[in-house]
Amino acid sequence: MTRHHFATRFCAVLASFWLPVIACSASGGGGEGNTAGNGAGGQSTSGAGSSSSTGSDDFDDDFGGDFGLTTSGSGGPSQADAGHQTTCDDAGNCTCINIASIGHEGVWGPCSSDSTTALQNWLNTQSTAQVDNYNMEKPTLTPEFLAKYDVILLQWMVTKGVQNDDGAPWQFTADEVNALKDWVNNGGGLIALSGYQCNGQGCTVHDVTATNQLLSFTDIQFNADGVLDPAQNGCPNCNCWGGPVPVGGPLPGSVGTWNQDTPIGKDIQSVGAYVARSIKSTTAIVDCTDGRNNFAVHEEVGKGRVVAYGDEWVTYSGQWLGTASCLNPQMFTDPNSPCYQRSAAQVFQIPQFWYNAVKYAASSVECFTIEDPAIVK
């Protein structure tokens, strides 16, 4: 397996689609697609990073600072992250947080033909984070494997992961679950997504099986349902942003509210979701709900932190870029169009969602910070 790490900064590219304009630091049954097509799964990689140290739970401290590395000037740990290993390449690109994305990426998205490359690029080049993908074969969760990472992102953990064919869910041993439990309790951060395929109508939901197994030591479990279905919710103008239901916010057809008093919901009005899984919990803090179904929750587990969101549409490039093959860009600039200034990049706070989620999960890594008008701190 090879490392998937972009070495150049993403400022110019991100500025072309991220509104407002940014200023960068120089440092199986029916699927959930809404047309037809094929998505990109990315490449399988492995990599080594550094283990995290425990850090402050202070919310205000976690959400301030400069998006770039607070370095000691030698490639070693910064004063803000004493004991945390920072690495820099010959070009001066520095990494202070290591993320493992485990499971297949989504293969639907706008026009049922989207990829998740915008998210991967943002994390690998716009941030001081580096992502290693384990998307083709299940990795073995040992203490040694987990020690390389600060945050683990749980995605579509199935054997096939193609449109209309999940394959069997990955199975983890009791030792692997216990290793993950110990890693989180000692300060690791876990972000779990769901909703990759199947609307729950006459098909079997596979994307919750492995995820719920790995979350068994938490208060969080995904339900095997299909909430936030545009066909059932009714969603005028959802075609403007590629089909998903607006979760939160003032848009017509929107569902639920983001809790502005939580580290995950803060400064988010709306993101998109297309056939999501509701979340079952009793003590976890709810970040987004419609009063009946919880769509996002988080909790502290020992010294670590866990975030769960019931859909994968926050990973799709079309939601970051506001572009897709079936969307005419003129409809976003025509004042007479119902989609005028309503592309996904204009109406959803996808970057804010990921900044909030990663920043919260990576509680021990203070050098993951941002200075950007598109991100509210």
N, C-alpha and C positions, 0 to 999 in steps of 0.2 A: 504494500500500500504506500502511497505517496502523500506528502503533505500538501494541503490546499491552502496556501497562504499568499495573499496578494501583497506585494512589497511596496507599491506606489500609493500615494495619497489619493483619496476619492473626491477631493473638494470640487474640482471642476465638473465632474459628472454629476455629483449630488446636487450642485447648484442649478443644474439644468432642469431638475424636476421637483425639487423640494421647495415648497412655498411656505413662508416667504423666503427670499433669497438668503442663502446662508453665508456666514463668514467662518472660514475654517481656520483652525489652529495650524500653524506650520510645523508643529512638532511631528359472497359477493353478490350483489344485486345491483340496483341502480346506483350509480355514482352521484356525486353532488355537483357535477359540472352542469352548466346551463346551455351549452351548445355541443360541440364535438371537438376533439383534438387530442393532443398529447403533450404532457409536460416533461420538464427536464428534471432528472433526479440527482444530477451532480455526480461527483466522483467520490469514491471511497478512499478515506485517508486515515492515517494514524499520525500521532505526533506526541511529543513530549513537552510538557510545560513545567510549571512550578506549583508546589502546593501552597495553599493559602494559610494565612494566620487569622486568628480571630480579631474582630474589630468592633467598632462602636455601633450601637443600635440607634444612635441619634439621627432622627429623620432629617432635620435641617442640615446637619453636617454632611449627610450622604448626598444631598441634592444641591451642592454648590460647587464652585470652582471652575477650572479651565479644562476644556476637552483636549487633552494632551497630557504628556507624561510629566509628573513632578519628579525629576530625576536627581540623582546625586552626582551626575556628570560622568560617571564611570561605568554605566551599564549595570551597576549593582542596585541593591534596594534603595529606594528613596527614603528620606526622613519621614514622609507621610505614611510609608508602609514599611516600617522597620521590620526586617526579617523576611520580607516578601521579595522574591527574586524577580528582577526586571532584566530583560534581554533586549539588545539592540543589534541590528544588522549593520553591514558596512555603509549602507545608505543613510543610517541614522533613524530608521523606523524602529520604534521601541514597542515592546509588548509587556504589559504588566498584568494581564488577566488572560487566562486560558480557558476556553470553552470547548466541551465535547458535545457535538450534536449527534445523538444516537437514534437511529431509525431513518427510514426513507423520508425524503421531503415530499410535500404535496405535489400532485400531478394534475390538478384541475385549475382553479382560478378563473379570472376573466377570460371569456371565450373558450373555456375548457382547454386551454392550451398554454398555460403560463408556467413560469419557472420561479425559483426562489433566489435567484442570483443577486438581486438588489440587496436583500437582507444579508446574505453572506458577504458581499462586497463591503457593505457599510460596517459590519463588525470587524472585518479583517483589515480594512484600510482607513476608514474614517475614524475608527476608535482605537484605543490602545488595547484592544482585545484581539485574540487570534482564535479561529475556530478550526477544530479538527473534525472531519465528518466520518462517522461510522454508519454508513447508510446502505451498505450491501450485505454485510455479514454482521451478525450479533457479536459484540465484544464481550469478553468475560470480565465481569465487574469484580476485580480483586482490589485489596487495599493499595497495591502498587499502581494499578491502572488509575484508580480514582485520585491518588495523591498527585497526579500530574495536572489536575484541573481545579479551577476555582468554581466554575459553574457547569452544570450538565443540563442540556436541553433534550427533553424526551419528545421524540416525534412519532412517526408511524412505524411502530416496531412489529413488522410482519415479514414473512418470507419472500413475498413477491412485490407488493407495493406498486402495482400498475393500475391503470384505470379499469374499474369493474372487476378486479381480481386482487384481493388482499394477500391471498395465501394464508397459511396458518400463523397465528400470533407467535412471536418469540416467547420462549420459556426461560425463566431465570431460576436458578437454584436457591435454596434457603440461604446458603453461604453468600451468594451474590446480593440477595436482599439485605442480609445482615451487614455486609460490607458497605452497602450504600447507606444504610441506617447509621452506622458508625461515622461514616464520612460526613453526612449531613449534621449529625450531632456535634461533630468537632469543628463545624464552621463552613461546610460546603453549601453551595447554593443550587437548588433544583428548580427548573422551569419546565412544566408539563403542558403540552398542547394535545388536542384531540380533534375529532370531527373530520377525518381525512377522506372518508368514503361512506356511502350507504346512508340513506335517509330514514332507516328504521321501519320502512313500509315494505314488508315482505322480504327483507334481507337481513343477514346477520351482521351485527356491528362487531368488527374485529379490533378496531383501533383502541379500545379501552382495556383490553385484556392484559397485555403486558404492562401497560402504564399503571393500572390499578394494582397489579402485583407489586410493582416497585414502590408504589405509594402506600402500601399496606401498613407501614409503621407511622403514617401521618393520619390526620383527621380528614383527609381529602380522598374522594373517589369520584370517578366520572360515571354518570348514568349512561346506559345503552339506549339513548333516545335520539330524536332528531328535531330539536327545537330550532327556531330562527330559520324556518324554511320560507323563502319568498313566495312560493306557490300557496302557502297556507296563511302567511301573515298579511299579504297584500302590501305591495311596496311600489307606489307610484314613483317613476323616474329612477328606479334602481338600475335600469339599463345604463344610466349615466356613468356609474362607477363599476360596471361589469357584472352586476347582478346581486351582490350580497345585501342583506338587511342591515341598515345602520343600527349599530348597538349603541344606544345613548344618543344624545344630541337632539337638535330641533328639526332634523330633516323629516319630510313626510314619510310615514311608514316606520319610523324609528321605534325601537323597543328597548326598554330598560334605561337605567341611569348609572353613570360612573360616580362612585363615592369620592368626592373631592377631599375628604379627610383621611384617605389612606395613601400609602406610598405608591401603590399601583394605579389607583384611579385618579390621582392628583393631576390636574391640568389636561385631562382627556375629556373631550366632549363626545366623540364618536369614533368607532372603528367598524369595519364590516365583518359580517359572519354569514356563512352560507351552509345551513344544516349543521348545527353545532350540538355538542353534548352538554347537558346541564350537569351541575356539580353538586354532589351530596357531601355535606359537612355539618358539624354541630358546633365546633368552637373556632374554626378558622374564620378570619375576618373577611367579610364579603366586600369585594371591590366593585362589582357590577351585578345588578339584578333587576328583574322586572316585577319583583314582589312575590312571584311564584317560583321562578327558576333562577338559580345563581349561575352567572356566566363566567365570573372571575373571582378567585379567592386567594388568600395568602395566609401563611402562618409561620411562626418561629418554631423550630424543632431543635431543642438544645441550643447550641451556638450557631446553628445553621438556619436557612430560610428556604421556604418552598412557595412557589407561585404556580397556579393552575389557571389556564384559560381554555374554554371549551371548543375552540375552533382553530383552524390552521390558516385562515385567510390573511392573517396579519403577517404571514411569511411571503406572500406572493409579490413578485416584482410589479405587477399591474396595480397593486394597491399603494406601493411606494411611488411609482412613476406616474400613475394616472393615465397610462397608455395601454392599449391592447389591440390586437389585430382586428377585432370586430367593432372598435370604437373610432368614429370619425372625429379627429381633433377639432374640426371646425365647429362642432356643436358646443364646444366649451368656450368659444370666442364669439359666437353669434348671440347678440342680446335677445333675439327672438326665439332662441332655442330653450326648451325647459331644462337643458343641461348646461346652460350658460354659467361658467365659473363653478361647475359642480363636478369636476373630475375627482377621482379618488384622492389624488394628492392634495386637492384643495379642501375637501370636506372631511377627511379622516386624519387623525393624529397618530399615524403608524409609527413614525420615529419616536414620538413621545411615549407611546406604549412600550417600545423596546428599551428605550433609555430607562424608564421607570422600572421595568421588570429586571433588566440586567443589573442596574444600580442597586436595587433592593437585594437581589439574590447574592450579588458579590459584596456582601456586607463588609468583608475584611479587606477589600481592595480599594483604598481611597484614591489611588491614582487613576481610576476609571471615572473621569470627570469631563465636563463639556463646557464650551463657551460658544453658543450658537443661538441666534435669534429664533430658530424654529423650535428650540427646546426650552420649555419653561422650567426654571429651577426653583 
